[in-house]
């Protein structure tokens, strides 16, 4: 008889609505009105000054906004603190305004309160707005766990089913857009210019990436990122900077050719992503530290086990060292210098 516990169904999941545009904050009331009237607005102090005040002004008259200042780390302690604020204020939905850690905290708070969450990302580099999971850390910045929710924000894979063909196609399209428009979008962003290339990359980073990873699954790159949080010197790096290096590690584990490694490394260098230990800020990292990263990346339940490869901590340790070697080799052959960051 068939085993009813074996995953055989294909599954695709997504947010109920995705809105992108330069005036999304000003137009927020018409999109948020279906969620409630008493939102808990979660953002940090910097984002509060950049975009929070504009959002509160846009919501005045139609909503009773309760504000919660995000402390900076997506931890259980912070989730519990803000959840308490939300319960005390009797909010009926949550607004996440900020980057990935703010968004992941807000999604977890909304789940704890049993209310909807609307995500207003202020960075173009996170797929947190479109996923039904959050990544939590300890208060000191070390990876803690993934938390999963019953549904995506209203704005094997992570839904518990097999990937669909469309999720593979989305991932492929995301890669295509980044390689085609990534450098151009990066330069446009530095010039504070909204261009078609920038809009395409924002959509790829936010919508396509979110739908692609959640319905297609993750593998080694994010698991190695999680392991890298054990190195204190890396806590100041952005999530995407560590995942970028983890992507090179995954290519090594997959046995990709030098030409394919060069294709990725060349693109990463063009947008100032770190491809060596030196560029990560850990030029003197010890093997014992890297073995701890590899051990954590191979923890039970980690996404690295989705790779169709023989995996153990020593193999992952070798891939991490190999990724640094590949990055250094590209730098040597291309004549690229660290001083070229920002002008590549």
C-alpha positions in Angstrom: 0.0 0.0 0.0 1.1 3.6 -0.6 2.7 5.3 2.4 0.4 8.2 3.3 3.2 10.0 5.2 5.4 10.3 2.2 5.4 13.7 0.5 4.0 13.3 -3.0 2.0 16.4 -3.6 3.4 19.4 -5.4 2.7 22.7 -3.6 3.0 26.4 -4.4 2.3 29.2 -2.0 2.4 32.9 -2.1 1.2 36.2 -0.5 -2.4 37.2 -1.3 -1.3 40.5 -2.8 2.0 42.1 -3.9 2.3 45.9 -4.5 5.3 47.7 -5.9 5.8 51.3 -6.8 7.4 54.6 -5.8 4.3 55.8 -4.0 3.3 52.7 -2.1 3.7 54.3 1.3 1.5 57.3 0.4 -1.2 54.9 -1.0 -0.9 52.4 1.9 -4.4 53.3 3.4 -6.4 51.9 0.5 -4.4 48.6 0.6 -4.5 48.3 4.4 -8.1 49.1 5.1 -9.3 45.5 4.7 -7.0 44.3 7.5 -8.2 46.4 10.3 -8.2 49.9 11.9 -5.8 49.6 14.8 -2.4 48.5 13.5 0.8 47.9 15.5 3.6 49.6 13.4 6.9 48.0 14.0 10.1 49.8 12.8 13.4 50.8 14.1 14.5 54.3 14.9 16.3 55.0 11.7 13.5 53.7 9.4 11.0 55.6 11.6 12.7 58.8 10.6 13.2 57.9 6.9 9.7 56.4 6.2 7.8 55.9 9.4 6.7 59.5 9.8 5.4 59.6 6.2 3.5 56.4 6.7 1.9 57.6 9.9 0.8 60.8 8.2 -0.7 58.8 5.3 -2.6 56.6 7.8 -3.9 59.6 10.0 -7.7 59.9 10.1 -8.4 56.4 9.0 -6.3 54.3 11.4 -5.4 54.4 15.1 -1.7 53.6 14.9 0.2 52.1 17.8 4.0 52.2 17.4 6.6 49.7 18.6 10.3 50.5 18.3 12.2 47.5 17.0 15.4 47.0 18.9 17.5 45.6 16.1 17.7 41.9 16.6 15.0 39.3 15.5 15.1 37.3 18.7 12.5 35.5 20.8 13.1 38.2 23.5 12.3 41.0 21.1 9.2 39.1 19.8 7.9 38.5 23.3 8.4 42.2 24.2 6.6 43.6 21.2 3.9 40.9 21.4 3.1 42.2 24.9 2.8 45.8 23.5 0.4 44.6 20.9 -1.8 42.7 23.3 -1.9 45.7 25.6 -2.9 48.0 22.8 -5.5 45.5 21.4 -4.3 45.9 17.9 -6.1 44.1 15.0 -3.2 43.8 12.6 0.6 44.4 12.4 2.6 46.6 10.0 6.2 45.7 9.4 8.2 48.7 8.1 11.9 48.0 7.6 14.4 45.4 6.5 14.5 41.6 6.9 15.0 41.4 10.7 12.2 43.9 11.3 9.9 42.0 9.0 10.7 38.6 10.4 10.1 39.9 13.9 6.8 41.5 12.9 5.6 38.3 11.2 6.3 36.3 14.3 4.6 38.9 16.5 1.5 38.8 14.2 1.4 35.1 14.4 1.6 35.2 18.2 -1.2 37.8 18.3 -3.3 35.9 15.8 -3.7 38.9 13.5 -2.8 39.7 9.9 0.5 41.3 8.9 1.2 43.8 6.2 4.8 44.1 5.1 6.2 47.4 3.8 9.9 46.6 3.1 12.3 49.5 3.0 15.2 47.6 1.5 15.2 46.1 -2.0 17.3 43.1 -1.0 15.0 41.0 1.1 12.5 38.3 0.3 11.0 38.3 3.8 7.9 40.2 2.7 6.7 37.3 0.6 7.5 34.3 2.8 5.5 32.4 5.5 8.5 32.0 7.8 10.9 34.0 9.9 14.5 33.6 10.8 15.2 34.2 14.6 18.5 34.9 16.2 19.7 35.0 19.8 20.1 38.5 21.3 23.8 38.4 20.4 23.1 37.7 16.7 23.8 34.0 16.5 21.3 32.0 14.4 18.5 30.4 16.6 15.8 28.9 14.4 13.3 29.2 11.6 9.7 29.8 12.6 6.9 28.8 10.2 3.4 30.3 9.9 0.1 29.0 8.6 0.0 31.4 5.7 2.0 34.0 3.8 1.8 37.7 4.6 -1.3 39.2 2.8 0.8 41.6 0.8 10.9 18.8 0.2 9.9 23.0 0.1 8.8 25.2 3.0 5.1 24.3 2.4 5.8 20.7 3.1 5.4 19.5 -0.4 7.4 18.9 -3.5 8.6 21.9 -5.7 6.3 22.8 -8.7 7.7 23.5 -12.2 6.6 27.1 -11.8 8.8 27.5 -8.6 11.8 26.3 -10.6 10.9 28.7 -13.4 10.6 31.6 -11.0 14.1 30.8 -9.6 15.5 30.7 -13.1 13.9 34.0 -14.0 15.2 35.6 -10.8 18.8 34.6 -11.7 18.3 35.9 -15.2 17.2 39.3 -14.0 20.0 39.7 -11.5 22.7 38.8 -14.1 21.1 41.0 -16.7 20.2 44.1 -14.6 21.9 43.7 -11.3 24.9 45.9 -11.9 22.8 48.6 -13.7 20.3 48.6 -10.9 23.0 48.8 -8.2 24.5 51.9 -9.9 21.0 53.4 -10.3 20.3 52.9 -6.6 23.6 54.6 -5.7 22.5 57.6 -7.8 19.0 57.6 -6.2 17.5 56.9 -9.6 14.4 54.8 -10.2 15.0 53.0 -13.5 13.4 50.0 -15.3 16.5 48.0 -14.2 16.0 48.9 -10.6 12.3 48.1 -10.7 13.1 44.7 -12.2 15.7 43.9 -9.6 13.4 45.0 -6.7 10.8 42.6 -8.0 13.3 39.8 -8.4 14.8 40.3 -4.9 11.4 40.7 -3.2 8.7 38.8 -5.0 10.5 36.3 -7.2 13.0 35.4 -4.6 10.4 35.0 -1.9 8.1 32.8 -4.0 11.0 30.9 -5.5 12.7 29.9 -2.2 9.5 29.1 -0.4 8.0 26.9 -3.0 11.3 25.6 -4.4 13.3 25.2 -1.2 16.7 26.3 0.1 19.9 24.3 0.3 23.5 25.0 1.4 23.9 28.7 0.9 21.5 29.7 3.7 22.6 26.8 6.0 26.2 28.0 5.7 25.0 31.6 6.4 23.4 30.3 9.6 26.6 28.6 10.6 28.6 31.8 9.9 26.6 33.7 12.5 28.7 31.8 15.1 31.7 34.0 14.1 31.3 37.3 16.0 33.3 39.3 13.5 30.6 38.6 10.8 27.7 40.0 12.8 28.1 43.4 11.2 27.7 41.9 7.7 24.3 42.0 6.0 22.4 38.7 5.6 22.8 38.8 1.8 26.6 39.3 2.1 26.9 36.0 4.0 24.5 34.2 1.7 26.5 35.4 -1.3 29.6 33.7 0.0 27.4 30.7 0.9 26.2 30.5 -2.7 29.8 30.1 -3.8 30.2 27.3 -1.3 27.0 25.6 -2.7 28.4 25.8 -6.2 31.6 24.1 -4.9 29.5 21.4 -3.3 27.6 20.9 -6.5 30.9 20.4 -8.4 30.4 23.3 -10.8 33.1 24.1 -13.3 35.6 27.0 -12.9 33.7 28.8 -15.7 30.4 28.7 -13.8 32.2 29.8 -10.6 33.8 32.7 -12.4 30.4 33.7 -13.8 29.0 34.1 -10.3 32.1 35.5 -8.7 32.5 38.1 -11.5 28.9 39.2 -10.9 29.2 39.3 -7.2 32.4 41.4 -7.4 30.6 43.9 -9.7 28.1 44.6 -7.0 30.5 44.6 -4.1 29.6 41.3 -2.6 32.3 39.5 -0.6 33.9 36.5 -2.3 36.9 35.7 0.0 37.5 35.5 3.7 39.4 38.9 3.4 36.4 40.6 1.8 34.2 39.1 4.5 36.4 40.8 7.1 37.9 37.6 8.5 41.3 37.3 6.7 42.8 35.4 9.7 39.9 33.1 10.4 41.0 29.8 12.0 40.2 26.4 10.7 38.6 25.5 14.0 36.1 28.4 13.5 35.3 27.3 10.0 34.7 23.7 11.2 32.2 25.1 13.7 30.5 26.9 10.9 30.3 23.7 8.9 29.1 21.7 11.9 26.2 24.2 12.5 25.4 24.2 8.8 24.9 20.5 9.0 22.6 20.6 12.0 19.6 18.2 11.9 16.8 19.9 10.0 19.0 22.4 8.2 18.3 23.2 4.6 21.7 21.9 3.5 20.2 18.4 3.5 18.1 19.3 0.5 21.2 19.0 -1.6 21.4 15.7 -3.6 24.9 15.1 -2.5 26.8 13.3 0.3 27.1 15.9 3.0 28.9 15.9 6.3 30.7 18.7 8.3 34.2 17.9 6.9 32.9 18.1 3.3 31.2 21.4 4.0 34.4 22.7 5.7 36.2 21.8 2.5 33.6 23.7 0.4 34.0 26.8 2.6 37.8 26.7 2.2 37.3 26.0 -1.5 35.0 29.0 -2.0 37.6 31.3 -0.5 40.3 29.8 -2.8 38.0 30.2 -5.8 37.4 33.9 -4.9 41.1 34.5 -4.4 41.9 32.8 -7.7 39.4 35.0 -9.6 40.9 38.1 -8.0 44.4 37.1 -9.0 43.5 36.2 -12.6 41.3 39.2 -13.2 43.6 41.7 -11.6 40.8 43.0 -9.4 41.8 44.8 -6.3 40.0 45.4 -3.0 40.5 49.1 -3.5 38.1 48.8 -6.5 35.1 48.3 -4.3 32.4 50.8 -5.2 34.0 51.5 -8.6 33.9 48.1 -10.3 
